[in-house]
Amino acid sequence: MSNILAIAHKELKSYFVSPIAYVVVGLFAVLFGVFFVSSLSFLLRISLQAGMMQGAPPININEYMIRPLLGNTGVIMLFVLPMITMRSYAEEKRSGTIELLISSPLTDWQIILGKFLGALCLFVLMLAVTGIHMAILFWYGEPELAPILSGYLGLFLMGASFISIGLLISSATKNQVVAGTVTFAVLLLFWVISWLGDPAGGSTTSQVLAYLSVLDHFDDFSKGVIDTSHLTYYASFIIFGLFLTAKSVDSERWRG
C-alpha cells in the first residue's frame, strides 16, 4: 500500500509542477461557474413567474437548478478529464522513463493504482472547488442536501470511470495529444451510446445500449436515488478499465 501511495503522491505532485493542474482546475471552476450563474438566472425567472401566479407550488431548487447543473458538470468532465489522464503513461513513454518504471521492483498494479489515485485526487480537488457555489445556495436558500450528496457521488463515480479509460488509452501511445483526443472520443461514445438504439427503447439492443451509457446511470444519482445496479455498473467500468490498462502495461514490459 505504501508503494501505491508513493506513486500517487508523485503523480499528484507532477500535476502541480507543470501548469496542467492549474489550467485544468481553473478551467473546470470557470466553466462550472458559468453554468451555475446560468442555472441560477433560470431559477430566478421561474420563481418570479411562479410568484405572479396565486396558489402556485414553491419552486424546488434541486429539481430546477441543481439537477441540471450537475448534468452540465458531467459534460465539463467529458472535456476536462482527458487533459488529466493523457500524460499519465504517454509522457513516461515520450521521455523514456517508462523503462525505469517497469523495471523497478513495483508491480504493474501498484503503478496503475498509484497513477489512478493521483489523478483521482486531482479530480476530487476539482469537485471540492464547486463546494463554494453549493455553500452559497445553502446560505441564501434551502436546497435538499441528500440529492446533492448523491449527485456528487454520481459525479465521483463517473469521473473515476473516465480516469480508468484515460489511463488505458494513455498506456497505448506515447503522444499526449493522441491520448487526450482518443480518450475524449471514447468517453463521448459511452455518453451518447444510448442514442443509437430504438427511440421506443423496447428492443434488446436498445436496452443493452442504455445499460452501457454512463449518462443513463448518472441520471438517478442526480435525482437523489442511489441504486445498487448503478453502483455495480460504475465499479465494473472502473475495474475493467484498470484491468485492460494492466494488460497494456504488461505487454509494454514484455516488449521492453
C-alpha positions in Angstrom: 0.0 0.0 0.0 2.9 2.4 0.7 4.2 1.9 -2.8 0.8 2.8 -4.3 0.6 5.9 -2.1 4.1 6.9 -3.1 3.2 6.6 -6.8 0.0 8.6 -6.2 1.9 11.3 -4.4 4.5 11.5 -7.1 1.7 11.7 -9.8 -0.2 14.3 -8.0 2.9 16.4 -7.4 3.8 16.2 -11.1 0.5 17.8 -12.0 1.3 20.8 -9.9 4.9 21.1 -11.0 3.6 21.6 -14.5 0.8 24.0 -15.5 -1.6 21.1 -16.0 -3.3 21.2 -12.6 -3.7 24.9 -12.5 -5.1 25.0 -16.1 -7.5 22.1 -15.5 -8.8 23.1 -12.1 -9.1 26.8 -13.3 -10.9 25.8 -16.5 -13.2 23.5 -14.6 -14.0 26.2 -12.0 -14.7 28.8 -14.6 -17.0 26.6 -16.7 -18.8 25.4 -13.6 -19.3 29.0 -12.5 -20.8 29.9 -15.9 -23.3 27.0 -15.7 -24.0 27.9 -12.1 -24.9 31.5 -12.9 -26.9 30.4 -15.9 -28.9 27.9 -13.8 -29.4 30.5 -11.0 -30.7 33.0 -13.5 -33.1 30.4 -14.9 -34.3 29.6 -11.3 -34.9 33.3 -10.6 -37.0 33.7 -13.8 -39.1 30.6 -12.9 -39.5 31.9 -9.3 -40.7 35.3 -10.5 -43.2 33.7 -12.9 -44.5 31.4 -10.1 -44.7 34.3 -7.7 -47.1 36.1 -10.1 -49.5 33.1 -10.0 -51.6 32.7 -6.9 -51.6 29.2 -5.4 -48.5 28.1 -7.4 -46.4 25.5 -5.6 -43.0 26.5 -4.3 -40.1 26.1 -6.7 -37.9 23.1 -5.9 -34.2 24.3 -6.1 -32.9 20.8 -6.6 -35.2 20.0 -9.5 -34.9 23.3 -11.4 -31.3 24.2 -10.7 -29.1 21.7 -9.0 -30.0 18.6 -11.1 -29.4 20.4 -14.5 -26.3 21.9 -13.0 -24.8 18.5 -12.1 -25.7 17.2 -15.5 -23.8 20.1 -17.1 -20.9 19.3 -14.8 -20.7 15.8 -16.3 -20.4 17.5 -19.7 -17.5 19.6 -18.4 -15.8 16.4 -17.1 -16.1 14.9 -20.5 -13.8 17.6 -21.9 -11.5 18.2 -18.9 -10.7 14.8 -17.6 -8.9 13.6 -20.8 -6.5 16.5 -20.1 -5.6 14.9 -16.8 -5.0 11.3 -17.9 -3.4 12.0 -21.3 0.1 12.4 -19.8 -0.1 9.5 -17.3 1.7 6.9 -19.5 2.2 8.8 -22.7 4.7 11.3 -21.1 6.6 8.4 -19.5 7.0 6.8 -22.9 8.0 10.1 -24.6 10.6 10.9 -22.0 11.9 7.3 -21.8 11.2 6.9 -18.1 8.8 4.1 -18.8 11.7 1.7 -18.9 12.8 2.7 -15.5 9.3 2.4 -14.2 8.5 -1.1 -15.5 12.0 -2.4 -14.5 11.5 -1.2 -10.9 10.5 -3.6 -8.1 7.0 -2.2 -8.3 4.3 -4.4 -9.7 2.1 -3.3 -12.6 -0.9 -3.0 -10.4 0.9 -0.8 -7.9 1.9 1.6 -10.6 -1.6 1.6 -12.2 -3.4 2.1 -8.9 -0.9 4.8 -7.9 -1.5 6.8 -11.1 -5.2 6.2 -10.8 -5.3 7.6 -7.2 -3.1 10.5 -8.2 -5.5 11.5 -11.0 -8.5 10.8 -8.8 -7.2 13.1 -6.1 -6.9 16.0 -8.6 -10.4 15.3 -9.7 -11.7 15.4 -6.1 -10.0 18.7 -5.7 -11.9 20.0 -8.8 -15.2 18.9 -7.3 -14.2 20.4 -3.9 -13.9 23.8 -5.6 -17.6 23.7 -6.6 -18.5 23.4 -2.9 -18.2 27.2 -2.7 -21.2 27.5 -5.1 -23.2 25.0 -3.1 -22.4 26.8 0.1 -23.9 30.0 -1.5 -27.1 28.1 -2.2 -27.4 26.9 1.4 -26.7 30.4 2.6 -29.4 32.1 0.6 -31.8 29.2 0.0 -33.0 25.8 1.4 -32.0 23.1 -1.1 -32.3 19.4 -0.1 -28.9 18.0 1.0 -29.5 14.3 0.2 -29.9 14.7 -3.6 -26.8 17.0 -3.7 -24.7 14.4 -1.9 -26.0 11.6 -4.2 -25.4 13.7 -7.2 -21.8 14.3 -6.2 -21.4 10.6 -5.6 -22.5 10.0 -9.1 -20.1 12.6 -10.4 -17.3 11.0 -8.4 -18.1 7.5 -9.8 -18.4 8.8 -13.4 -15.1 10.7 -13.1 -13.3 7.6 -11.8 -14.7 5.7 -14.7 -13.4 8.4 -17.1 -10.0 8.3 -15.5 -9.7 4.5 -15.8 -10.4 4.7 -19.6 -8.0 7.6 -19.9 -5.2 5.6 -18.2 -5.9 2.7 -20.6 -5.6 4.9 -23.7 -2.6 6.8 -22.4 -0.8 3.4 -21.8 -1.2 2.6 -25.5 0.5 5.6 -27.0 3.4 8.0 -26.4 1.7 11.0 -27.9 -0.3 13.1 -25.3 -2.4 14.8 -27.9 -3.5 11.5 -29.4 -4.2 10.0 -25.9 -6.4 13.0 -25.0 -8.2 13.1 -28.3 -8.9 9.3 -28.3 -10.0 9.4 -24.7 -12.5 12.1 -25.4 -13.8 10.2 -28.4 -14.3 7.0 -26.4 -15.9 8.8 -23.5 -18.2 10.7 -25.9 -19.2 7.3 -27.4 -20.2 6.0 -23.9 -22.0 9.3 -23.3 -24.3 9.1 -26.4 -24.4 5.3 -27.0 -28.0 5.0 -25.8 -29.0 7.4 -28.6 -28.0 4.8 -31.1 -30.8 2.4 -30.1 -34.5 2.4 -30.8 -36.2 5.6 -29.6 -39.0 3.5 -28.2 -36.4 1.5 -26.2 -38.3 -1.8 -26.4 -35.7 -3.9 -28.2 -32.9 -5.9 -26.5 -30.3 -3.8 -28.4 -31.7 -0.6 -27.1 -31.7 -1.9 -23.5 -28.1 -3.1 -23.8 -27.0 0.3 -25.2 -28.9 2.1 -22.5 -27.1 0.0 -19.9 -23.7 0.9 -21.4 -24.5 4.6 -21.2 -22.7 6.4 -18.4 -25.2 9.2 -18.7 -28.3 7.0 -18.1 -26.7 5.6 -14.9 -25.9 9.0 -13.6 -29.5 10.3 -14.0 -30.8 8.6 -10.9 -27.9 9.9 -8.8 -28.9 13.5 -9.7 -32.5 12.7 -8.6 -31.2 11.6 -5.2 -31.6 7.8 -5.9 -28.7 5.5 -5.2 -29.4 2.2 -6.9 -27.1 -0.8 -6.5 -27.3 -1.5 -10.2 -25.7 1.9 -10.9 -23.0 1.3 -8.3 -22.3 -2.1 -9.8 -22.1 -0.6 -13.3 -19.5 2.1 -12.4 -17.5 -0.3 -10.2 -17.4 -2.7 -13.1 -16.5 0.1 -15.5 -13.6 1.2 -13.3 -12.2 -2.3 -12.7 -12.5 -3.3 -16.3 -10.7 -0.1 -17.4 -7.9 -0.7 -14.9 -7.7 -4.4 -15.9 -7.2 -3.5 -19.5 -4.6 -0.9 -18.5 -2.7 -3.7 -16.6 -2.7 -5.8 -19.7 -1.4 -2.9 -21.8 1.4 -2.2 -19.3 2.2 -5.9 -19.1 2.6 -6.0 -22.9 4.9 -3.0 -22.7 7.0 -4.8 -20.1 7.4 -7.8 -22.4 8.3 -5.6 -25.4 10.8 -3.8 -23.2 
